[in-house]
Amino acid sequence: MTYELGTIYLAFGTAAGTFLGMSVIGATTKTDLTKLGGLLISALWGVIIATIINMFVGSATLDYIISYIGVFIFIGLTAYDTQKLLRIAEEVEDTGDIDQIQKAAIWGGFDLYLDFINLFLFFLRIFGAGGRD
């Protein structure tokens, strides 16, 4: 095992609490997060590029920086995707098309699933950095 079991539990609990909190904020805020979404996607591309570069450089400091930035990106994306899913649900509900409703639910669930998994992985990298072999 790469990570200790306690580290996995801590990362999962932190990711779950953060995800829940940001989903509630995304669902209840009156602020339009559409512009934030584009900014976060651009930042995500930057993290992907930095991760690829760090694969060759192997800097532990850069890995920490990437992990913290990744957490903040997926915190924002969780709120953005929750709000986006609710807007899509309202639009599709008005049409009454069952196929569109099912597709929207699947894609929305997939987006939120990816947000949670990435939050968990970044928290795992942060909490487990000292315990890795």
CYANA upper distance limits for C-alpha pairs under 8 A (distance plus 0.5 A):
  2 THR  CA    132 ARG  CA      6.29
  2 THR  CA    133 ASP  CA      7.29
  3 TYR  CA      7 THR  CA      6.91
  3 TYR  CA      8 ILE  CA      7.22
  3 TYR  CA    128 GLY  CA      6.59
  3 TYR  CA    131 GLY  CA      6.98
  3 TYR  CA    132 ARG  CA      6.62
  4 GLU  CA      8 ILE  CA      7.00
  4 GLU  CA    128 GLY  CA      8.15
  4 GLU  CA    131 GLY  CA      7.61
  5 LEU  CA      9 TYR  CA      6.80
  6 GLY  CA     10 LEU  CA      6.60
  7 THR  CA     11 ALA  CA      6.54
  7 THR  CA    124 LEU  CA      7.51
  7 THR  CA    127 PHE  CA      6.80
  7 THR  CA    128 GLY  CA      6.48
  8 ILE  CA     12 PHE  CA      6.51
  8 ILE  CA    124 LEU  CA      6.99
  9 TYR  CA     13 GLY  CA      6.50
 10 LEU  CA     14 THR  CA      6.53
 10 LEU  CA    127 PHE  CA      8.27
 11 ALA  CA     15 ALA  CA      6.48
 11 ALA  CA    120 PHE  CA      6.43
 11 ALA  CA    121 LEU  CA      8.35
 11 ALA  CA    123 PHE  CA      5.70
 11 ALA  CA    124 LEU  CA      5.60
 11 ALA  CA    127 PHE  CA      7.25
 12 PHE  CA     16 ALA  CA      6.47
 12 PHE  CA    120 PHE  CA      6.27
 12 PHE  CA    123 PHE  CA      8.41
 12 PHE  CA    124 LEU  CA      8.35
 13 GLY  CA     17 GLY  CA      6.59
 14 THR  CA     18 THR  CA      6.51
 14 THR  CA    120 PHE  CA      8.30
 14 THR  CA    123 PHE  CA      7.98
 15 ALA  CA     19 PHE  CA      6.35
 15 ALA  CA    116 PHE  CA      7.30
 15 ALA  CA    119 LEU  CA      6.19
 15 ALA  CA    120 PHE  CA      5.58
 15 ALA  CA    123 PHE  CA      7.40
 16 ALA  CA     20 LEU  CA      6.55
 16 ALA  CA    116 PHE  CA      7.94
 16 ALA  CA    120 PHE  CA      8.43
 17 GLY  CA     21 GLY  CA      6.62
 18 THR  CA     22 MET  CA      6.59
 18 THR  CA     75 ILE  CA      7.74
 19 PHE  CA     23 SER  CA      6.48
 19 PHE  CA     75 ILE  CA      7.59
 19 PHE  CA     78 THR  CA      7.14
 19 PHE  CA    116 PHE  CA      6.91
 19 PHE  CA    119 LEU  CA      8.40
 20 LEU  CA     24 VAL  CA      6.74
 21 GLY  CA     25 ILE  CA      6.78
 22 MET  CA     26 GLY  CA      6.45
 22 MET  CA     75 ILE  CA      6.99
 22 MET  CA     76 GLY  CA      8.08
 22 MET  CA     78 THR  CA      6.54
 22 MET  CA     79 ALA  CA      5.56
 23 SER  CA     27 ALA  CA      6.54
 23 SER  CA     78 THR  CA      6.55
 23 SER  CA     79 ALA  CA      5.68
 23 SER  CA     82 THR  CA      6.22
 24 VAL  CA     28 THR  CA      6.55
 24 VAL  CA     79 ALA  CA      8.16
 25 ILE  CA     29 THR  CA      6.16
 25 ILE  CA     79 ALA  CA      6.78
 26 GLY  CA     78 THR  CA      7.88
 26 GLY  CA     79 ALA  CA      4.45
 26 GLY  CA     80 TYR  CA      6.62
 26 GLY  CA     81 ASP  CA      8.21
 26 GLY  CA     82 THR  CA      5.95
 26 GLY  CA     83 GLN  CA      5.55
 27 ALA  CA     79 ALA  CA      7.84
 27 ALA  CA     82 THR  CA      6.55
 27 ALA  CA     83 GLN  CA      5.89
 27 ALA  CA     86 LEU  CA      7.73
 33 LEU  CA     37 GLY  CA      6.86
 33 LEU  CA     79 ALA  CA      8.47
 33 LEU  CA     80 TYR  CA      6.18
 33 LEU  CA     83 GLN  CA      7.95
 34 THR  CA     38 GLY  CA      7.53
 34 THR  CA     80 TYR  CA      7.57
 34 THR  CA     84 LYS  CA      8.41
 35 LYS  CA     39 LEU  CA      7.10
 36 LEU  CA     40 LEU  CA      6.61
 36 LEU  CA     76 GLY  CA      8.27
 36 LEU  CA     80 TYR  CA      7.87
 37 GLY  CA     41 ILE  CA      6.68
 37 GLY  CA     76 GLY  CA      8.27
 37 GLY  CA     77 LEU  CA      7.06
 37 GLY  CA     80 TYR  CA      6.48
 38 GLY  CA     42 SER  CA      6.80
 39 LEU  CA     43 ALA  CA      6.76
 40 LEU  CA     44 LEU  CA      6.54
 40 LEU  CA     73 ILE  CA      6.35
 40 LEU  CA     76 GLY  CA      7.63
 40 LEU  CA     77 LEU  CA      7.24
 41 ILE  CA     45 TRP  CA      6.92
 42 SER  CA     46 GLY  CA      7.04
 43 ALA  CA     47 VAL  CA      6.85
 43 ALA  CA     73 ILE  CA      7.65
 44 LEU  CA     48 ILE  CA      6.74
 44 LEU  CA     70 GLY  CA      7.82
 44 LEU  CA     73 ILE  CA      7.26
 45 TRP  CA     49 ILE  CA      6.73
 46 GLY  CA     50 ALA  CA      6.57
 47 VAL  CA     51 THR  CA      6.47
 47 VAL  CA     66 ILE  CA      6.77
 47 VAL  CA     69 ILE  CA      8.09
 47 VAL  CA     70 GLY  CA      7.37
 48 ILE  CA     52 ILE  CA      6.82
 49 ILE  CA     53 ILE  CA      6.77
 50 ALA  CA     54 ASN  CA      6.52
 50 ALA  CA     66 ILE  CA      7.77
 51 THR  CA     55 MET  CA      6.77
 51 THR  CA     63 ASP  CA      8.08
 51 THR  CA     66 ILE  CA      7.61
 52 ILE  CA     56 PHE  CA      7.69
 53 ILE  CA     57 VAL  CA      6.86
 54 ASN  CA     58 GLY  CA      5.68
 54 ASN  CA     59 SER  CA      6.76
 54 ASN  CA     62 LEU  CA      7.48
 54 ASN  CA     63 ASP  CA      7.67
 59 SER  CA     63 ASP  CA      6.76
 60 ALA  CA     64 TYR  CA      6.85
 61 THR  CA     65 ILE  CA      6.82
 62 LEU  CA     66 ILE  CA      6.50
 63 ASP  CA     67 SER  CA      6.60
 64 TYR  CA     68 TYR  CA      6.75
 64 TYR  CA    125 ARG  CA      8.38
 64 TYR  CA    126 ILE  CA      7.10
 65 ILE  CA     69 ILE  CA      6.65
 66 ILE  CA     70 GLY  CA      6.40
 67 SER  CA     71 VAL  CA      6.72
 67 SER  CA    122 PHE  CA      5.72
 67 SER  CA    123 PHE  CA      7.89
 67 SER  CA    125 ARG  CA      7.20
 67 SER  CA    126 ILE  CA      6.91
 68 TYR  CA     72 PHE  CA      6.96
 68 TYR  CA    122 PHE  CA      7.87
 68 TYR  CA    126 ILE  CA      8.01
 69 ILE  CA     73 ILE  CA      6.66
 70 GLY  CA     74 PHE  CA      6.68
 70 GLY  CA    119 LEU  CA      8.09
 70 GLY  CA    122 PHE  CA      6.94
 71 VAL  CA     75 ILE  CA      6.54
 71 VAL  CA    119 LEU  CA      6.26
 71 VAL  CA    122 PHE  CA      6.51
 71 VAL  CA    123 PHE  CA      7.58
 72 PHE  CA     76 GLY  CA      6.81
 73 ILE  CA     77 LEU  CA      6.63
 74 PHE  CA     78 THR  CA      6.37
 74 PHE  CA    115 ASP  CA      6.28
 74 PHE  CA    116 PHE  CA      8.38
 74 PHE  CA    118 ASN  CA      7.54
 74 PHE  CA    119 LEU  CA      6.52
 75 ILE  CA     79 ALA  CA      7.26
 75 ILE  CA    115 ASP  CA      8.47
 75 ILE  CA    119 LEU  CA      7.96
 76 GLY  CA     80 TYR  CA      6.65
 77 LEU  CA     81 ASP  CA      6.25
 77 LEU  CA    115 ASP  CA      7.31
 78 THR  CA     82 THR  CA      6.56
 78 THR  CA    112 LEU  CA      6.99
 78 THR  CA    115 ASP  CA      6.39
 78 THR  CA    116 PHE  CA      8.25
 79 ALA  CA     83 GLN  CA      6.74
 80 TYR  CA     84 LYS  CA      6.55
 81 ASP  CA     85 LEU  CA      6.43
 81 ASP  CA    108 GLY  CA      7.87
 81 ASP  CA    111 ASP  CA      7.27
 81 ASP  CA    112 LEU  CA      7.06
 82 THR  CA     86 LEU  CA      6.82
 82 THR  CA    108 GLY  CA      8.46
 82 THR  CA    112 LEU  CA      7.76
 83 GLN  CA     87 ARG  CA      6.80
 84 LYS  CA     88 ILE  CA      6.65
 85 LEU  CA     89 ALA  CA      6.54
 85 LEU  CA    104 ALA  CA      8.18
 85 LEU  CA    105 ALA  CA      8.34
 85 LEU  CA    108 GLY  CA      6.00
 86 LEU  CA     90 GLU  CA      6.77
 87 ARG  CA     91 GLU  CA      6.80
 88 ILE  CA     92 VAL  CA      6.48
 88 ILE  CA    104 ALA  CA      7.48
 89 ALA  CA     93 GLU  CA      6.28
 89 ALA  CA    101 ILE  CA      7.61
 89 ALA  CA    104 ALA  CA      7.58
 89 ALA  CA    105 ALA  CA      8.26
 90 GLU  CA     94 ASP  CA      6.97
 91 GLU  CA     95 THR  CA      7.52
 92 VAL  CA     96 GLY  CA      7.14
 92 VAL  CA     97 ASP  CA      7.55
 92 VAL  CA    100 GLN  CA      7.02
 92 VAL  CA    101 ILE  CA      6.38
 92 VAL  CA    104 ALA  CA      8.33
 93 GLU  CA     97 ASP  CA      7.97
 93 GLU  CA    101 ILE  CA      7.40
 96 GLY  CA    101 ILE  CA      8.27
 97 ASP  CA    101 ILE  CA      6.82
 98 ILE  CA    102 GLN  CA      6.67
 99 ASP  CA    103 LYS  CA      6.69
100 GLN  CA    104 ALA  CA      6.49
101 ILE  CA    105 ALA  CA      6.63
102 GLN  CA    106 ILE  CA      6.71
103 LYS  CA    107 TRP  CA      6.65
104 ALA  CA    108 GLY  CA      6.36
105 ALA  CA    109 GLY  CA      6.42
106 ILE  CA    110 PHE  CA      6.55
107 TRP  CA    111 ASP  CA      6.67
108 GLY  CA    112 LEU  CA      6.83
109 GLY  CA    113 TYR  CA      6.48
110 PHE  CA    114 LEU  CA      6.70
111 ASP  CA    115 ASP  CA      6.81
112 LEU  CA    116 PHE  CA      6.75
113 TYR  CA    117 ILE  CA      6.67
114 LEU  CA    118 ASN  CA      6.52
115 ASP  CA    119 LEU  CA      6.61
116 PHE  CA    120 PHE  CA      6.61
117 ILE  CA    121 LEU  CA      6.68
118 ASN  CA    122 PHE  CA      6.59
119 LEU  CA    123 PHE  CA      6.61
120 PHE  CA    124 LEU  CA      6.50
121 LEU  CA    125 ARG  CA      6.70
122 PHE  CA    126 ILE  CA      6.79
123 PHE  CA    127 PHE  CA      6.50
124 LEU  CA    128 GLY  CA      6.07
124 LEU  CA    129 ALA  CA      8.47
125 ARG  CA    129 ALA  CA      6.22
128 GLY  CA    132 ARG  CA      6.81
